Amino acid sequence: MIELGYSLSTRFPDPPQTDYRTASVRSLRHDLFAGDVYLETDEGAGLETRWHWVPVLDFAWAVCDIAERLDDGPRGSREAKVRTEDLDFTQNTELLRFARRFGWVEVTATWLPDEQPLVVRHAELRREARDFLQDLLADLTELHEGLADNPNVWTLQGRYPRI
């Protein structure tokens, strides 16, 4: 089992004049909701950022995209060839690498080269990524007036519903 989580940064708050109702996809993904993210397994293994500037919504969105792309192959969970996808952090050179073989995904972080990879079933990653995104959107819409009325948020919620 894997759990994804986040904390919003007090160091890099959103600009006070932000109109969340009309924020563009680019703003939602890259300019707003800075913080840190973590991934943990039941075995206690984990990866986390401590930079305070990771765009949290973009992270959730990207993990959902990655989980779907890892499943694109015609053989699905029977695929013996390793399929990889990277989530890069644009403010530095670090990245998370997701490598799927058969029904398992290994997650490694370049900023933690000596750590063992997190290993999780692909179906669990996909489900947790969608749950994380939906929970994050619920939290953010509660915190930021007008965000729930943003059509880009509606599209995102519809694209990755809970499983």
C-alpha positions in Angstrom: 0.0 0.0 0.0 1.2 3.6 -0.7 0.1 6.9 0.7 0.6 10.3 -0.9 0.5 13.4 1.2 1.3 17.1 1.2 1.8 20.2 3.3 1.3 23.7 2.0 4.2 26.2 2.5 3.9 29.3 4.7 7.1 30.5 3.1 5.7 30.8 -0.4 2.0 31.8 -0.1 -0.2 32.4 -3.1 -0.4 36.0 -4.2 -3.2 37.7 -2.3 -4.8 39.1 -5.4 -5.3 35.7 -7.0 -8.7 35.1 -8.5 -9.0 31.3 -8.1 -12.3 31.3 -10.1 -10.5 32.2 -13.3 -6.9 30.9 -12.7 -5.5 29.3 -15.8 -4.2 25.7 -16.0 -0.7 27.0 -16.0 -1.3 29.0 -12.8 -3.0 26.1 -11.1 -0.2 23.7 -12.0 2.9 25.9 -11.6 2.2 29.2 -9.8 -0.1 28.3 -6.9 -0.3 26.0 -3.9 3.5 25.6 -3.1 4.5 23.2 -0.4 6.0 19.7 0.0 4.9 16.2 -0.9 5.6 12.7 0.4 5.1 9.1 -0.6 5.1 6.4 2.0 4.5 2.6 2.1 3.1 0.4 4.8 6.5 -0.9 5.4 7.6 2.6 6.6 9.7 3.4 3.5 9.2 6.9 2.2 10.2 9.7 -0.1 9.6 13.4 0.7 10.6 16.8 -0.5 11.7 19.5 2.0 12.0 22.4 -0.4 8.7 24.2 0.4 8.2 25.3 -3.2 6.8 22.1 -4.9 3.6 23.0 -6.8 1.4 20.5 -4.9 -1.5 20.4 -7.3 0.8 19.9 -10.2 2.4 17.0 -8.4 -1.0 15.3 -7.8 -2.0 15.9 -11.4 1.3 14.6 -12.7 1.2 11.4 -10.6 -2.3 10.7 -12.0 -1.0 11.2 -15.6 2.0 9.0 -14.9 -0.1 6.2 -13.5 -2.2 6.2 -16.7 0.8 6.4 -19.0 2.4 3.4 -17.2 -0.7 1.4 -18.1 -0.7 2.4 -21.8 1.0 -0.7 -23.1 -1.1 -3.3 -24.9 -0.1 -6.0 -22.5 -0.9 -4.0 -19.4 0.1 -5.8 -16.2 1.5 -8.7 -18.2 4.2 -6.5 -19.8 7.7 -7.9 -19.0 9.5 -4.9 -20.4 10.2 -2.1 -17.9 8.2 1.1 -18.7 9.4 4.3 -17.0 8.0 7.7 -16.5 9.7 10.6 -14.8 8.2 13.4 -12.7 10.7 16.3 -12.9 10.8 19.2 -10.5 11.2 22.3 -12.6 13.0 24.5 -10.1 15.9 22.1 -9.8 17.3 19.0 -11.6 15.7 16.4 -9.3 13.1 13.9 -10.4 11.0 11.0 -9.3 11.3 7.9 -11.6 8.4 5.5 -11.8 9.4 2.1 -13.3 6.7 -0.5 -14.0 7.3 -4.1 -14.8 4.4 -6.5 -14.7 2.0 -5.1 -12.1 4.6 -3.5 -9.9 6.0 0.0 -9.8 9.3 1.1 -8.3 9.5 4.8 -7.3 13.0 6.3 -6.8 14.1 9.9 -6.1 17.3 11.3 -7.5 17.8 13.4 -4.4 17.9 10.2 -2.3 20.2 8.0 -4.3 21.0 5.6 -1.4 17.4 4.9 -0.5 15.7 1.7 -1.5 12.9 2.3 -4.1 9.3 2.3 -3.0 7.6 -0.7 -4.5 3.8 -0.7 -4.9 1.3 -2.5 -7.1 0.3 -0.3 -10.1 -3.4 -0.6 -9.3 -2.7 0.8 -5.8 -0.6 3.7 -7.1 -3.4 4.6 -9.6 -6.1 4.4 -6.9 -4.1 6.4 -4.4 -3.0 9.0 -6.9 -6.7 9.7 -7.8 -7.7 9.7 -4.1 -4.9 12.1 -3.3 -5.9 14.4 -6.1 -9.5 14.4 -5.1 -8.7 15.0 -1.4 -6.3 17.8 -2.3 -8.8 19.5 -4.5 -11.4 19.2 -1.7 -8.9 20.8 0.7 -7.9 23.6 -1.7 -11.5 24.5 -2.6 -12.3 24.8 1.1 -9.3 27.1 1.7 -9.6 29.3 -1.4 -12.8 31.1 -2.3 -13.8 30.7 -5.9 -11.6 27.7 -6.7 -14.5 25.3 -6.7 -16.1 27.4 -9.5 -13.0 27.2 -11.8 -13.8 25.2 -14.9 -10.3 23.9 -15.1 -10.8 22.3 -11.6 -14.1 20.7 -12.8 -12.3 19.2 -15.8 -9.5 17.8 -13.6 -12.0 16.3 -11.2 -13.9 14.7 -14.0 -10.7 13.4 -15.7 -9.5 11.5 -12.6 -12.5 10.4 -10.5 -12.0 8.2 -7.5 -11.8 4.5 -8.4 
